Amino acid sequence: MKKLWAPWRMEYILQEKPSGCIFCDKPKQNQDRENLILHRGAACFVIMNFYPYNNGHLMVVPYRHSADLDALTAAEQSEMMSLLGRCTTILTQQLKPHGFNIGMNLGRTAGAGIDDHLHFHIVPRWSGDTNFMPVTGHTKVLSQGLQESWDQLKPWF
């Protein structure tokens, strides 16, 4: 059996969790660059992951707070799917990944770090993007800073 390690995530796991819901609170603030919000739609928004697995790790999130996938309206579902497509198109054009991992973790047991507000993850992948650094050095190598990535992607949204 192969084991995959993500030791850089420990900072996120061990940090004191803010009260409230970041997916509800961040869009209410007028600080899109600081909060890494790339796009605001009618029912959903696109935000960069502050603890990314790879450069360009985005999330598509409905504004409405819900942990129940079945509770999403048709408009929310439609916009989420549309934004997933738009995100992959923009990431393909701007970052040139070789593929993507796209998914949603429903519930804490399934791996959701924020389990009470649905969100899709879009993780760009490149051939050979997993290396020895996270395992031996407890260091994740990202080729670009979050703010620089935001600056590069924002004009395309």
Residue pairs with C-beta under 8 A, 6 or more apart in sequence:
5 134
5 135
6 53
6 134
7 134
7 135
7 138
8 51
8 134
8 138
8 139
8 140
9 51
11 51
12 51
12 113
13 113
18 25
21 65
21 114
21 116
21 117
22 114
23 47
23 61
23 65
23 114
23 117
23 119
24 63
24 65
24 117
26 35
26 37
26 47
27 37
27 40
27 45
27 63
29 35
32 38
32 40
33 147
33 150
33 151
33 154
35 47
36 47
36 48
36 49
36 50
36 146
36 150
37 45
37 46
37 47
38 46
38 47
38 48
38 58
38 150
38 153
38 154
38 157
39 45
39 46
39 83
39 86
39 157
41 79
41 83
42 75
42 79
43 62
43 63
43 64
43 73
43 75
43 76
43 79
43 80
44 60
44 61
44 62
44 63
44 76
44 79
44 80
44 83
45 60
45 61
45 63
46 58
46 59
46 60
46 61
46 83
46 87
46 157
47 58
47 59
47 61
48 56
48 57
48 58
48 59
48 146
48 149
48 150
48 153
49 57
49 58
49 59
49 121
50 146
52 123
52 142
52 146
53 123
54 123
54 124
54 125
54 126
54 129
54 142
55 95
55 124
55 142
55 143
55 144
55 149
56 91
56 94
56 95
56 97
56 122
56 123
56 124
56 149
56 153
57 121
57 122
57 123
57 124
58 87
58 91
58 121
58 122
59 119
59 120
59 121
59 122
60 80
60 83
60 84
60 87
60 119
60 120
60 122
61 117
61 118
61 119
61 120
62 72
62 76
62 79
62 80
62 118
62 119
64 72
64 76
65 116
65 117
66 72
66 117
66 118
67 106
67 107
67 115
67 116
67 117
67 118
68 118
69 104
69 106
69 118
72 80
72 118
80 120
84 102
84 120
84 122
86 157
87 122
88 100
88 102
88 122
90 153
90 156
90 157
91 97
91 100
91 122
91 124
91 153
93 156
94 152
94 153
94 156
95 124
97 124
97 125
97 126
98 125
98 126
98 127
99 124
99 125
100 122
100 123
100 124
100 125
101 121
101 122
101 123
101 125
102 120
102 121
102 122
102 123
103 120
103 121
104 118
104 119
104 120
104 121
105 111
105 112
105 113
105 115
105 121
106 112
106 115
106 118
107 115
108 115
131 141
133 139
133 140
133 141
134 140
144 152
